[in-house]
Amino acid sequence: MLIDTTYWGLNFGVVVFKDAISNKFIWWHFIEQKLEDYKLGFKWCVEQGYIIKAVVSDGFKGLAKTLYPIAFQIFHMLRAVMAKLTRKPKSDARMELLALSKELCKLSSNDFINKLSKWQERHKYFLNEKTIDENGKWRYTHTRLQSANYTLKRNIAFLFAYESVENLPKTNNGLEGEFAHLKTKLRVHSGLKLENKMSLFHIILS
């Protein structure tokens, strides 16, 4: 199952479920609370008799726990790491971690975990450097690097689900491409009221 949410401005968004095998949209819902919307979608799928073997989604907080024990594959991890390290990091530790993150879709779980562990060992003193802040408290000096490292460590169990689930995509590209197509169609009708946009969305996805 591919799931994701897309937005048109601040007040119009939709969460979409797509069957990765049949390549068909099976459920969508104009969002209210996001996590609760996802739960509503999974409840509907179960009631309709769908057997969900795995889910590919972003790292939305709480979703993996909600779905347990269904296999969960996170995408956009590189984007999350890059947001913390920037596109052109200056220190060796940052440059190396960014380069390693770019290999996520190329390396096996064993190879990636091994390389990440070696990186952590190689830069452990740099990672653990501390300075005194304006309040006289000791803080990690390289907080964004620490955060990027923690993000990878925290989500490592959800980065390689595709290795154990047959035909599971590594990313949500199949769904994001559809979103781009949908947004192009809706831009043609940009003057529509919100309720009319919703009606058009239903027609396009049906």
PyMOL CGO cylinders between C-alpha atoms (Angstrom):
from pymol import cmd
from pymol.cgo import CYLINDER

trace = [
    CYLINDER, 0.00, 0.00, 0.00, 1.30, 3.44, -0.98, 0.3, 1, 1, 1, 1, 1, 1,
    CYLINDER, 1.30, 3.44, -0.98, -0.04, 6.25, 1.20, 0.3, 1, 1, 1, 1, 1, 1,
    CYLINDER, -0.04, 6.25, 1.20, 0.67, 9.95, 1.27, 0.3, 1, 1, 1, 1, 1, 1,
    CYLINDER, 0.67, 9.95, 1.27, -0.92, 13.36, 1.74, 0.3, 1, 1, 1, 1, 1, 1,
    CYLINDER, -0.92, 13.36, 1.74, -0.78, 16.29, -0.63, 0.3, 1, 1, 1, 1, 1, 1,
    CYLINDER, -0.78, 16.29, -0.63, -1.95, 19.88, -0.22, 0.3, 1, 1, 1, 1, 1, 1,
    CYLINDER, -1.95, 19.88, -0.22, -3.31, 22.67, -2.39, 0.3, 1, 1, 1, 1, 1, 1,
    CYLINDER, -3.31, 22.67, -2.39, -2.75, 25.76, -0.28, 0.3, 1, 1, 1, 1, 1, 1,
    CYLINDER, -2.75, 25.76, -0.28, -3.47, 25.88, 3.45, 0.3, 1, 1, 1, 1, 1, 1,
    CYLINDER, -3.47, 25.88, 3.45, -7.07, 24.72, 3.49, 0.3, 1, 1, 1, 1, 1, 1,
    CYLINDER, -7.07, 24.72, 3.49, -7.26, 21.89, 0.94, 0.3, 1, 1, 1, 1, 1, 1,
    CYLINDER, -7.26, 21.89, 0.94, -5.45, 18.59, 1.37, 0.3, 1, 1, 1, 1, 1, 1,
    CYLINDER, -5.45, 18.59, 1.37, -6.16, 14.93, 0.77, 0.3, 1, 1, 1, 1, 1, 1,
    CYLINDER, -6.16, 14.93, 0.77, -4.70, 11.63, 2.01, 0.3, 1, 1, 1, 1, 1, 1,
    CYLINDER, -4.70, 11.63, 2.01, -4.62, 8.93, -0.67, 0.3, 1, 1, 1, 1, 1, 1,
    CYLINDER, -4.62, 8.93, -0.67, -4.18, 5.13, -0.49, 0.3, 1, 1, 1, 1, 1, 1,
    CYLINDER, -4.18, 5.13, -0.49, -2.95, 3.35, -3.63, 0.3, 1, 1, 1, 1, 1, 1,
    CYLINDER, -2.95, 3.35, -3.63, -2.58, -0.39, -4.18, 0.3, 1, 1, 1, 1, 1, 1,
    CYLINDER, -2.58, -0.39, -4.18, 1.03, -0.89, -5.31, 0.3, 1, 1, 1, 1, 1, 1,
    CYLINDER, 1.03, -0.89, -5.31, 0.12, -4.17, -7.04, 0.3, 1, 1, 1, 1, 1, 1,
    CYLINDER, 0.12, -4.17, -7.04, -2.96, -3.17, -9.05, 0.3, 1, 1, 1, 1, 1, 1,
    CYLINDER, -2.96, -3.17, -9.05, -1.74, 0.44, -9.33, 0.3, 1, 1, 1, 1, 1, 1,
    CYLINDER, -1.74, 0.44, -9.33, -5.24, 1.68, -8.46, 0.3, 1, 1, 1, 1, 1, 1,
    CYLINDER, -5.24, 1.68, -8.46, -6.44, 4.31, -6.02, 0.3, 1, 1, 1, 1, 1, 1,
    CYLINDER, -6.44, 4.31, -6.02, -8.58, 2.54, -3.43, 0.3, 1, 1, 1, 1, 1, 1,
    CYLINDER, -8.58, 2.54, -3.43, -9.34, 5.22, -0.82, 0.3, 1, 1, 1, 1, 1, 1,
    CYLINDER, -9.34, 5.22, -0.82, -8.98, 8.93, -0.29, 0.3, 1, 1, 1, 1, 1, 1,
    CYLINDER, -8.98, 8.93, -0.29, -10.15, 11.41, 2.28, 0.3, 1, 1, 1, 1, 1, 1,
    CYLINDER, -10.15, 11.41, 2.28, -9.98, 15.18, 2.63, 0.3, 1, 1, 1, 1, 1, 1,
    CYLINDER, -9.98, 15.18, 2.63, -7.85, 15.61, 5.70, 0.3, 1, 1, 1, 1, 1, 1,
    CYLINDER, -7.85, 15.61, 5.70, -8.85, 16.75, 9.14, 0.3, 1, 1, 1, 1, 1, 1,
    CYLINDER, -8.85, 16.75, 9.14, -6.30, 15.41, 11.65, 0.3, 1, 1, 1, 1, 1, 1,
    CYLINDER, -6.30, 15.41, 11.65, -4.01, 13.36, 9.38, 0.3, 1, 1, 1, 1, 1, 1,
    CYLINDER, -4.01, 13.36, 9.38, -3.14, 10.46, 11.72, 0.3, 1, 1, 1, 1, 1, 1,
    CYLINDER, -3.14, 10.46, 11.72, -6.82, 9.91, 12.46, 0.3, 1, 1, 1, 1, 1, 1,
    CYLINDER, -6.82, 9.91, 12.46, -7.49, 10.16, 8.73, 0.3, 1, 1, 1, 1, 1, 1,
    CYLINDER, -7.49, 10.16, 8.73, -4.92, 7.44, 8.08, 0.3, 1, 1, 1, 1, 1, 1,
    CYLINDER, -4.92, 7.44, 8.08, -6.51, 5.24, 10.73, 0.3, 1, 1, 1, 1, 1, 1,
    CYLINDER, -6.51, 5.24, 10.73, -9.89, 5.77, 9.09, 0.3, 1, 1, 1, 1, 1, 1,
    CYLINDER, -9.89, 5.77, 9.09, -8.43, 4.66, 5.77, 0.3, 1, 1, 1, 1, 1, 1,
    CYLINDER, -8.43, 4.66, 5.77, -6.91, 1.48, 7.18, 0.3, 1, 1, 1, 1, 1, 1,
    CYLINDER, -6.91, 1.48, 7.18, -10.15, 0.66, 8.97, 0.3, 1, 1, 1, 1, 1, 1,
    CYLINDER, -10.15, 0.66, 8.97, -12.01, 0.99, 5.67, 0.3, 1, 1, 1, 1, 1, 1,
    CYLINDER, -12.01, 0.99, 5.67, -9.47, -1.24, 3.88, 0.3, 1, 1, 1, 1, 1, 1,
    CYLINDER, -9.47, -1.24, 3.88, -9.85, -3.99, 6.49, 0.3, 1, 1, 1, 1, 1, 1,
    CYLINDER, -9.85, -3.99, 6.49, -13.63, -3.78, 6.30, 0.3, 1, 1, 1, 1, 1, 1,
    CYLINDER, -13.63, -3.78, 6.30, -13.43, -4.16, 2.52, 0.3, 1, 1, 1, 1, 1, 1,
    CYLINDER, -13.43, -4.16, 2.52, -11.35, -7.32, 2.88, 0.3, 1, 1, 1, 1, 1, 1,
    CYLINDER, -11.35, -7.32, 2.88, -7.98, -5.94, 1.83, 0.3, 1, 1, 1, 1, 1, 1,
    CYLINDER, -7.98, -5.94, 1.83, -4.95, -7.75, 3.23, 0.3, 1, 1, 1, 1, 1, 1,
    CYLINDER, -4.95, -7.75, 3.23, -2.23, -5.16, 3.81, 0.3, 1, 1, 1, 1, 1, 1,
    CYLINDER, -2.23, -5.16, 3.81, 1.20, -6.75, 3.72, 0.3, 1, 1, 1, 1, 1, 1,
    CYLINDER, 1.20, -6.75, 3.72, 3.21, -3.56, 3.91, 0.3, 1, 1, 1, 1, 1, 1,
    CYLINDER, 3.21, -3.56, 3.91, 2.92, 0.22, 3.74, 0.3, 1, 1, 1, 1, 1, 1,
    CYLINDER, 2.92, 0.22, 3.74, 5.17, 2.77, 2.05, 0.3, 1, 1, 1, 1, 1, 1,
    CYLINDER, 5.17, 2.77, 2.05, 4.78, 6.24, 3.51, 0.3, 1, 1, 1, 1, 1, 1,
    CYLINDER, 4.78, 6.24, 3.51, 6.66, 9.22, 4.89, 0.3, 1, 1, 1, 1, 1, 1,
    CYLINDER, 6.66, 9.22, 4.89, 7.88, 9.13, 8.45, 0.3, 1, 1, 1, 1, 1, 1,
    CYLINDER, 7.88, 9.13, 8.45, 4.70, 10.65, 9.87, 0.3, 1, 1, 1, 1, 1, 1,
    CYLINDER, 4.70, 10.65, 9.87, 4.98, 10.45, 13.64, 0.3, 1, 1, 1, 1, 1, 1,
    CYLINDER, 4.98, 10.45, 13.64, 2.95, 7.67, 15.20, 0.3, 1, 1, 1, 1, 1, 1,
    CYLINDER, 2.95, 7.67, 15.20, 1.96, 5.95, 11.96, 0.3, 1, 1, 1, 1, 1, 1,
    CYLINDER, 1.96, 5.95, 11.96, 4.42, 3.03, 12.17, 0.3, 1, 1, 1, 1, 1, 1,
    CYLINDER, 4.42, 3.03, 12.17, 3.32, 2.34, 15.74, 0.3, 1, 1, 1, 1, 1, 1,
    CYLINDER, 3.32, 2.34, 15.74, -0.33, 2.48, 14.69, 0.3, 1, 1, 1, 1, 1, 1,
    CYLINDER, -0.33, 2.48, 14.69, 0.26, -0.06, 11.91, 0.3, 1, 1, 1, 1, 1, 1,
    CYLINDER, 0.26, -0.06, 11.91, 2.38, -2.53, 13.88, 0.3, 1, 1, 1, 1, 1, 1,
    CYLINDER, 2.38, -2.53, 13.88, 3.01, -5.40, 13.04, 0.3, 1, 1, 1, 1, 1, 1,
    CYLINDER, 3.01, -5.40, 13.04, 2.46, -4.46, 9.37, 0.3, 1, 1, 1, 1, 1, 1,
    CYLINDER, 2.46, -4.46, 9.37, 5.80, -3.84, 7.62, 0.3, 1, 1, 1, 1, 1, 1,
    CYLINDER, 5.80, -3.84, 7.62, 6.47, -0.12, 7.23, 0.3, 1, 1, 1, 1, 1, 1,
    CYLINDER, 6.47, -0.12, 7.23, 8.77, 1.45, 4.65, 0.3, 1, 1, 1, 1, 1, 1,
    CYLINDER, 8.77, 1.45, 4.65, 9.76, 5.10, 5.08, 0.3, 1, 1, 1, 1, 1, 1,
    CYLINDER, 9.76, 5.10, 5.08, 10.76, 7.23, 2.12, 0.3, 1, 1, 1, 1, 1, 1,
    CYLINDER, 10.76, 7.23, 2.12, 12.09, 10.82, 1.96, 0.3, 1, 1, 1, 1, 1, 1,
    CYLINDER, 12.09, 10.82, 1.96, 14.73, 10.01, 4.58, 0.3, 1, 1, 1, 1, 1, 1,
    CYLINDER, 14.73, 10.01, 4.58, 17.36, 11.76, 2.46, 0.3, 1, 1, 1, 1, 1, 1,
    CYLINDER, 17.36, 11.76, 2.46, 15.19, 14.86, 2.41, 0.3, 1, 1, 1, 1, 1, 1,
    CYLINDER, 15.19, 14.86, 2.41, 14.89, 14.77, 6.21, 0.3, 1, 1, 1, 1, 1, 1,
    CYLINDER, 14.89, 14.77, 6.21, 18.65, 14.39, 6.68, 0.3, 1, 1, 1, 1, 1, 1,
    CYLINDER, 18.65, 14.39, 6.68, 19.45, 17.05, 4.10, 0.3, 1, 1, 1, 1, 1, 1,
    CYLINDER, 19.45, 17.05, 4.10, 17.17, 19.51, 5.90, 0.3, 1, 1, 1, 1, 1, 1,
    CYLINDER, 17.17, 19.51, 5.90, 19.42, 19.17, 8.94, 0.3, 1, 1, 1, 1, 1, 1,
    CYLINDER, 19.42, 19.17, 8.94, 22.78, 19.07, 7.18, 0.3, 1, 1, 1, 1, 1, 1,
    CYLINDER, 22.78, 19.07, 7.18, 22.03, 21.46, 4.26, 0.3, 1, 1, 1, 1, 1, 1,
    CYLINDER, 22.03, 21.46, 4.26, 22.92, 20.66, 0.65, 0.3, 1, 1, 1, 1, 1, 1,
    CYLINDER, 22.92, 20.66, 0.65, 26.50, 21.88, 1.05, 0.3, 1, 1, 1, 1, 1, 1,
    CYLINDER, 26.50, 21.88, 1.05, 27.74, 20.92, 4.52, 0.3, 1, 1, 1, 1, 1, 1,
    CYLINDER, 27.74, 20.92, 4.52, 31.20, 22.17, 5.46, 0.3, 1, 1, 1, 1, 1, 1,
    CYLINDER, 31.20, 22.17, 5.46, 32.60, 19.75, 8.06, 0.3, 1, 1, 1, 1, 1, 1,
    CYLINDER, 32.60, 19.75, 8.06, 33.92, 16.32, 7.08, 0.3, 1, 1, 1, 1, 1, 1,
    CYLINDER, 33.92, 16.32, 7.08, 31.42, 14.60, 9.38, 0.3, 1, 1, 1, 1, 1, 1,
    CYLINDER, 31.42, 14.60, 9.38, 28.47, 16.36, 7.77, 0.3, 1, 1, 1, 1, 1, 1,
    CYLINDER, 28.47, 16.36, 7.77, 29.69, 15.76, 4.22, 0.3, 1, 1, 1, 1, 1, 1,
    CYLINDER, 29.69, 15.76, 4.22, 30.26, 12.08, 4.89, 0.3, 1, 1, 1, 1, 1, 1,
    CYLINDER, 30.26, 12.08, 4.89, 26.85, 11.56, 6.51, 0.3, 1, 1, 1, 1, 1, 1,
    CYLINDER, 26.85, 11.56, 6.51, 25.10, 13.32, 3.64, 0.3, 1, 1, 1, 1, 1, 1,
    CYLINDER, 25.10, 13.32, 3.64, 26.99, 11.19, 1.10, 0.3, 1, 1, 1, 1, 1, 1,
    CYLINDER, 26.99, 11.19, 1.10, 26.05, 8.03, 3.00, 0.3, 1, 1, 1, 1, 1, 1,
    CYLINDER, 26.05, 8.03, 3.00, 22.40, 9.07, 3.15, 0.3, 1, 1, 1, 1, 1, 1,
    CYLINDER, 22.40, 9.07, 3.15, 22.39, 9.47, -0.63, 0.3, 1, 1, 1, 1, 1, 1,
    CYLINDER, 22.39, 9.47, -0.63, 23.29, 5.78, -0.88, 0.3, 1, 1, 1, 1, 1, 1,
    CYLINDER, 23.29, 5.78, -0.88, 20.22, 4.62, 1.06, 0.3, 1, 1, 1, 1, 1, 1,
    CYLINDER, 20.22, 4.62, 1.06, 18.43, 3.26, -2.02, 0.3, 1, 1, 1, 1, 1, 1,
    CYLINDER, 18.43, 3.26, -2.02, 21.60, 1.58, -3.30, 0.3, 1, 1, 1, 1, 1, 1,
    CYLINDER, 21.60, 1.58, -3.30, 22.91, -0.22, -0.21, 0.3, 1, 1, 1, 1, 1, 1,
    CYLINDER, 22.91, -0.22, -0.21, 21.56, -3.26, 1.58, 0.3, 1, 1, 1, 1, 1, 1,
    CYLINDER, 21.56, -3.26, 1.58, 20.49, -2.84, 5.18, 0.3, 1, 1, 1, 1, 1, 1,
    CYLINDER, 20.49, -2.84, 5.18, 23.63, -4.64, 6.42, 0.3, 1, 1, 1, 1, 1, 1,
    CYLINDER, 23.63, -4.64, 6.42, 25.94, -2.47, 4.34, 0.3, 1, 1, 1, 1, 1, 1,
    CYLINDER, 25.94, -2.47, 4.34, 24.22, 0.77, 5.33, 0.3, 1, 1, 1, 1, 1, 1,
    CYLINDER, 24.22, 0.77, 5.33, 24.14, -0.06, 9.05, 0.3, 1, 1, 1, 1, 1, 1,
    CYLINDER, 24.14, -0.06, 9.05, 27.80, -1.09, 8.93, 0.3, 1, 1, 1, 1, 1, 1,
    CYLINDER, 27.80, -1.09, 8.93, 28.82, 2.14, 7.19, 0.3, 1, 1, 1, 1, 1, 1,
    CYLINDER, 28.82, 2.14, 7.19, 26.74, 4.26, 9.56, 0.3, 1, 1, 1, 1, 1, 1,
    CYLINDER, 26.74, 4.26, 9.56, 28.33, 2.55, 12.58, 0.3, 1, 1, 1, 1, 1, 1,
    CYLINDER, 28.33, 2.55, 12.58, 31.81, 3.20, 11.20, 0.3, 1, 1, 1, 1, 1, 1,
    CYLINDER, 31.81, 3.20, 11.20, 30.91, 6.85, 10.57, 0.3, 1, 1, 1, 1, 1, 1,
    CYLINDER, 30.91, 6.85, 10.57, 29.64, 7.19, 14.15, 0.3, 1, 1, 1, 1, 1, 1,
    CYLINDER, 29.64, 7.19, 14.15, 32.82, 5.67, 15.53, 0.3, 1, 1, 1, 1, 1, 1,
    CYLINDER, 32.82, 5.67, 15.53, 35.05, 7.79, 13.30, 0.3, 1, 1, 1, 1, 1, 1,
    CYLINDER, 35.05, 7.79, 13.30, 33.38, 11.04, 14.37, 0.3, 1, 1, 1, 1, 1, 1,
    CYLINDER, 33.38, 11.04, 14.37, 32.30, 10.21, 17.92, 0.3, 1, 1, 1, 1, 1, 1,
    CYLINDER, 32.30, 10.21, 17.92, 34.44, 12.93, 19.51, 0.3, 1, 1, 1, 1, 1, 1,
    CYLINDER, 34.44, 12.93, 19.51, 33.18, 15.55, 17.07, 0.3, 1, 1, 1, 1, 1, 1,
    CYLINDER, 33.18, 15.55, 17.07, 29.59, 14.40, 17.67, 0.3, 1, 1, 1, 1, 1, 1,
    CYLINDER, 29.59, 14.40, 17.67, 29.98, 14.64, 21.42, 0.3, 1, 1, 1, 1, 1, 1,
    CYLINDER, 29.98, 14.64, 21.42, 31.62, 18.06, 21.52, 0.3, 1, 1, 1, 1, 1, 1,
    CYLINDER, 31.62, 18.06, 21.52, 29.85, 20.44, 23.92, 0.3, 1, 1, 1, 1, 1, 1,
    CYLINDER, 29.85, 20.44, 23.92, 29.83, 24.17, 24.53, 0.3, 1, 1, 1, 1, 1, 1,
    CYLINDER, 29.83, 24.17, 24.53, 28.33, 26.38, 27.21, 0.3, 1, 1, 1, 1, 1, 1,
    CYLINDER, 28.33, 26.38, 27.21, 25.27, 28.32, 26.06, 0.3, 1, 1, 1, 1, 1, 1,
    CYLINDER, 25.27, 28.32, 26.06, 24.18, 31.81, 27.11, 0.3, 1, 1, 1, 1, 1, 1,
    CYLINDER, 24.18, 31.81, 27.11, 22.45, 30.33, 30.16, 0.3, 1, 1, 1, 1, 1, 1,
    CYLINDER, 22.45, 30.33, 30.16, 25.60, 28.64, 31.39, 0.3, 1, 1, 1, 1, 1, 1,
    CYLINDER, 25.60, 28.64, 31.39, 24.42, 25.15, 30.42, 0.3, 1, 1, 1, 1, 1, 1,
    CYLINDER, 24.42, 25.15, 30.42, 26.43, 22.57, 28.49, 0.3, 1, 1, 1, 1, 1, 1,
    CYLINDER, 26.43, 22.57, 28.49, 24.92, 21.78, 25.07, 0.3, 1, 1, 1, 1, 1, 1,
    CYLINDER, 24.92, 21.78, 25.07, 26.01, 19.67, 22.14, 0.3, 1, 1, 1, 1, 1, 1,
    CYLINDER, 26.01, 19.67, 22.14, 27.94, 21.92, 19.79, 0.3, 1, 1, 1, 1, 1, 1,
    CYLINDER, 27.94, 21.92, 19.79, 26.80, 20.25, 16.57, 0.3, 1, 1, 1, 1, 1, 1,
    CYLINDER, 26.80, 20.25, 16.57, 23.09, 19.92, 17.30, 0.3, 1, 1, 1, 1, 1, 1,
    CYLINDER, 23.09, 19.92, 17.30, 21.93, 19.61, 13.69, 0.3, 1, 1, 1, 1, 1, 1,
    CYLINDER, 21.93, 19.61, 13.69, 24.46, 16.87, 13.00, 0.3, 1, 1, 1, 1, 1, 1,
    CYLINDER, 24.46, 16.87, 13.00, 23.35, 15.10, 16.17, 0.3, 1, 1, 1, 1, 1, 1,
    CYLINDER, 23.35, 15.10, 16.17, 19.76, 15.41, 14.99, 0.3, 1, 1, 1, 1, 1, 1,
    CYLINDER, 19.76, 15.41, 14.99, 20.52, 13.99, 11.54, 0.3, 1, 1, 1, 1, 1, 1,
    CYLINDER, 20.52, 13.99, 11.54, 22.35, 11.05, 13.10, 0.3, 1, 1, 1, 1, 1, 1,
    CYLINDER, 22.35, 11.05, 13.10, 19.49, 10.43, 15.53, 0.3, 1, 1, 1, 1, 1, 1,
    CYLINDER, 19.49, 10.43, 15.53, 16.94, 10.56, 12.70, 0.3, 1, 1, 1, 1, 1, 1,
    CYLINDER, 16.94, 10.56, 12.70, 18.73, 7.76, 10.87, 0.3, 1, 1, 1, 1, 1, 1,
    CYLINDER, 18.73, 7.76, 10.87, 19.24, 5.67, 14.03, 0.3, 1, 1, 1, 1, 1, 1,
    CYLINDER, 19.24, 5.67, 14.03, 15.61, 6.09, 15.12, 0.3, 1, 1, 1, 1, 1, 1,
    CYLINDER, 15.61, 6.09, 15.12, 14.18, 5.07, 11.75, 0.3, 1, 1, 1, 1, 1, 1,
    CYLINDER, 14.18, 5.07, 11.75, 16.66, 2.39, 10.68, 0.3, 1, 1, 1, 1, 1, 1,
    CYLINDER, 16.66, 2.39, 10.68, 14.08, -0.37, 11.23, 0.3, 1, 1, 1, 1, 1, 1,
    CYLINDER, 14.08, -0.37, 11.23, 11.77, 1.25, 8.67, 0.3, 1, 1, 1, 1, 1, 1,
    CYLINDER, 11.77, 1.25, 8.67, 14.26, 1.99, 5.88, 0.3, 1, 1, 1, 1, 1, 1,
    CYLINDER, 14.26, 1.99, 5.88, 14.66, -1.52, 4.48, 0.3, 1, 1, 1, 1, 1, 1,
    CYLINDER, 14.66, -1.52, 4.48, 11.25, -3.19, 4.76, 0.3, 1, 1, 1, 1, 1, 1,
    CYLINDER, 11.25, -3.19, 4.76, 11.40, -3.78, 0.99, 0.3, 1, 1, 1, 1, 1, 1,
    CYLINDER, 11.40, -3.78, 0.99, 14.11, -6.40, 1.58, 0.3, 1, 1, 1, 1, 1, 1,
    CYLINDER, 14.11, -6.40, 1.58, 11.65, -8.70, 3.36, 0.3, 1, 1, 1, 1, 1, 1,
    CYLINDER, 11.65, -8.70, 3.36, 8.41, -7.93, 1.47, 0.3, 1, 1, 1, 1, 1, 1,
    CYLINDER, 8.41, -7.93, 1.47, 8.21, -9.07, -2.13, 0.3, 1, 1, 1, 1, 1, 1,
    CYLINDER, 8.21, -9.07, -2.13, 7.52, -6.35, -4.72, 0.3, 1, 1, 1, 1, 1, 1,
    CYLINDER, 7.52, -6.35, -4.72, 7.43, -3.59, -2.11, 0.3, 1, 1, 1, 1, 1, 1,
    CYLINDER, 7.43, -3.59, -2.11, 8.56, -0.27, -3.67, 0.3, 1, 1, 1, 1, 1, 1,
    CYLINDER, 8.56, -0.27, -3.67, 11.40, 1.58, -1.96, 0.3, 1, 1, 1, 1, 1, 1,
    CYLINDER, 11.40, 1.58, -1.96, 9.68, 4.94, -2.39, 0.3, 1, 1, 1, 1, 1, 1,
    CYLINDER, 9.68, 4.94, -2.39, 6.30, 6.54, -3.02, 0.3, 1, 1, 1, 1, 1, 1,
    CYLINDER, 6.30, 6.54, -3.02, 7.31, 7.83, -6.45, 0.3, 1, 1, 1, 1, 1, 1,
    CYLINDER, 7.31, 7.83, -6.45, 4.36, 6.03, -8.03, 0.3, 1, 1, 1, 1, 1, 1,
    CYLINDER, 4.36, 6.03, -8.03, 1.96, 8.04, -5.91, 0.3, 1, 1, 1, 1, 1, 1,
    CYLINDER, 1.96, 8.04, -5.91, 3.81, 11.34, -5.99, 0.3, 1, 1, 1, 1, 1, 1,
    CYLINDER, 3.81, 11.34, -5.99, 3.79, 11.25, -9.79, 0.3, 1, 1, 1, 1, 1, 1,
    CYLINDER, 3.79, 11.25, -9.79, 0.01, 10.92, -9.64, 0.3, 1, 1, 1, 1, 1, 1,
    CYLINDER, 0.01, 10.92, -9.64, -0.18, 13.91, -7.29, 0.3, 1, 1, 1, 1, 1, 1,
    CYLINDER, -0.18, 13.91, -7.29, 1.72, 16.04, -9.80, 0.3, 1, 1, 1, 1, 1, 1,
    CYLINDER, 1.72, 16.04, -9.80, -0.74, 14.97, -12.51, 0.3, 1, 1, 1, 1, 1, 1,
    CYLINDER, -0.74, 14.97, -12.51, -3.73, 15.75, -10.30, 0.3, 1, 1, 1, 1, 1, 1,
    CYLINDER, -3.73, 15.75, -10.30, -2.41, 19.18, -9.36, 0.3, 1, 1, 1, 1, 1, 1,
    CYLINDER, -2.41, 19.18, -9.36, -1.92, 20.02, -13.01, 0.3, 1, 1, 1, 1, 1, 1,
    CYLINDER, -1.92, 20.02, -13.01, -5.56, 19.19, -13.71, 0.3, 1, 1, 1, 1, 1, 1,
    CYLINDER, -5.56, 19.19, -13.71, -6.79, 21.15, -10.71, 0.3, 1, 1, 1, 1, 1, 1,
    CYLINDER, -6.79, 21.15, -10.71, -4.74, 24.21, -11.67, 0.3, 1, 1, 1, 1, 1, 1,
    CYLINDER, -4.74, 24.21, -11.67, -6.77, 24.40, -14.87, 0.3, 1, 1, 1, 1, 1, 1,
    CYLINDER, -6.77, 24.40, -14.87, -9.81, 24.83, -12.62, 0.3, 1, 1, 1, 1, 1, 1,
    CYLINDER, -9.81, 24.83, -12.62, -8.14, 27.07, -10.05, 0.3, 1, 1, 1, 1, 1, 1,
    CYLINDER, -8.14, 27.07, -10.05, -11.19, 29.32, -9.74, 0.3, 1, 1, 1, 1, 1, 1,
    CYLINDER, -11.19, 29.32, -9.74, -13.44, 26.56, -8.41, 0.3, 1, 1, 1, 1, 1, 1,
    CYLINDER, -13.44, 26.56, -8.41, -14.88, 26.74, -4.92, 0.3, 1, 1, 1, 1, 1, 1,
    CYLINDER, -14.88, 26.74, -4.92, -13.53, 24.24, -2.40, 0.3, 1, 1, 1, 1, 1, 1,
    CYLINDER, -13.53, 24.24, -2.40, -16.55, 21.92, -2.57, 0.3, 1, 1, 1, 1, 1, 1,
    CYLINDER, -16.55, 21.92, -2.57, -16.34, 21.88, -6.38, 0.3, 1, 1, 1, 1, 1, 1,
    CYLINDER, -16.34, 21.88, -6.38, -12.64, 21.06, -6.19, 0.3, 1, 1, 1, 1, 1, 1,
    CYLINDER, -12.64, 21.06, -6.19, -13.50, 18.11, -3.96, 0.3, 1, 1, 1, 1, 1, 1,
    CYLINDER, -13.50, 18.11, -3.96, -16.09, 16.90, -6.45, 0.3, 1, 1, 1, 1, 1, 1,
    CYLINDER, -16.09, 16.90, -6.45, -13.57, 17.18, -9.29, 0.3, 1, 1, 1, 1, 1, 1,
    CYLINDER, -13.57, 17.18, -9.29, -11.00, 15.29, -7.23, 0.3, 1, 1, 1, 1, 1, 1,
    CYLINDER, -11.00, 15.29, -7.23, -13.46, 12.42, -6.73, 0.3, 1, 1, 1, 1, 1, 1,
    CYLINDER, -13.46, 12.42, -6.73, -14.12, 12.27, -10.48, 0.3, 1, 1, 1, 1, 1, 1,
    CYLINDER, -14.12, 12.27, -10.48, -10.42, 12.21, -11.34, 0.3, 1, 1, 1, 1, 1, 1,
    CYLINDER, -10.42, 12.21, -11.34, -9.56, 9.44, -8.87, 0.3, 1, 1, 1, 1, 1, 1,
    CYLINDER, -9.56, 9.44, -8.87, -12.59, 7.25, -9.49, 0.3, 1, 1, 1, 1, 1, 1,
]
cmd.load_cgo(trace, "trace")
